[in-house]
Amino acid sequence: MTWEWKYIMNGLAVQDETIKEDGSHSRSIRQFKADSSRWYVHYYSLKGLSTTLPTWEGGKNEDGNIILYRDNTAPNETKGWYRLTFYDISDLGYKWIGE
């Protein structure tokens, strides 16, 4: 898999694209709103074509991790959310977990 990043929207957002060996790919647009210190991440993929883009929203916590949430409904109709946590962030990269 390759993962490519580029600045878009005059540097106000970052777009990343993953290209997988099976020919599938996905992209996201990551925007940071400085006045609220919030991130907004819009994700889309070839496999899950949608008429609206899902959006994760969040920011940094006291440990310096970036935590993003998105509403979700479980298969049993229970309301909840997805959570993405980005941690061990440095100039060389980061780790992340989806829950």
C-alpha positions, 0 to 999 in steps of 0.5 A: 500500500502507498499512502500519499499526502498533499496540502490542498485549499491553499494550505488550509487542509491536507488530503491523503490517499491510500492506494492498495495492492488490490486496486482499491483506494480511499481518501480523506480531507483533514481540516483544522479550525484554528479558532476552536482548535478542532479537527474535521476529517472527511473520509471516502473510499471506492468500496463504500460509495456514499452521497454524504461524507462521514465526518470525524470531529475532535482535537488534542487532549491533555496528553497531546493525543488527537482524538476524533469521534463520529456518530455511529449506529451499531447493528442492533440499532444502539446509538454510539460513535467511532473513535480514532486516537492518534498518539506517539506523534512526532516529526517521524510519524505517529500511531493510531487506533480505531475503536 
